[in-house]
């Protein structure tokens, strides 16, 4: 009888241990499934390059990095008043950029003193710099090759010599890609990380039809 009680007690302990082990394994399975789900979402989820709804109105959204180098105004309370304190900006323009100077002057008829009617003179100048971005410009370079012949030989001889002006050979035969175009495509792809399908879309937006297959062939032949 005593042996039977010991046997039942051991059996209950074994069952309890099995149940605990099953619970641990279930937790591990749930953790692994969550990791697989996160991995699939990261690999096949919505691309971060697609425009989000909140990014449509660019000028109304609050920048996430506003607390770094951007000049901002803070309010500090002094008794019952608020005063503004401006952080020192770290923005800097390169000194070797070309400068486009625009002077703002009063019309000649307005350069009259309102007090005495005498002529006003420039006593000083206020300067404000702006960074102006000029988008890339595409032009067509049309090579026109002149072909020459002799009028006298045309009238008096059965053979007319024909002379053609020298013309540079194209970078890729049968393609209208110039060295500048090939360099631009290569720079965008390998330095800026812009794939050919995205460049194809950018060309289309400017009314230029260049397929990614053509760009790929140009890159492989250059």
C-alpha angles and dihedrals in degrees: 000000000000090000090053092053091050091049092052091048092052090048091054091050091051091050091048091050091049092051091050091049091049090052091051092049092049090054090050091050091051090050093050092047090052091051091050091049092051091047092051092047091051093048101039103020127111111304115251088225093068115098114258121215092247090053095060094083097052097173094055101049123097114241115238093216096050093121096064123065101338117108110247137168123237128195118225118186117236108183103299097340134083121218127188122236119193120209118227108256122228094204112125135177120217114254095222095064115114113256123224108201120208115182121202112206135170116253112262092249090056095052091094125113111246090211104051106003095243123142116272122230132199108266096173147338135241117212128202123177125211129186110234118197117205112199120229113277124216122207133177115240105206114195112207113191117201118220117203134201137174116256092200092054089046089058103035108025137059089223124059117193115224122204124190126202118244116265129181116253116248117256090237120020114239093017130100092213113127125205088258092053093049091047090050094050092047092048093049092048104041103026103030096034094233110150121221095254090058092047088051089057092048091052090050091053088059092049095255117129109211116148123217088240090060092047090048092051091048091052093049093048097044 
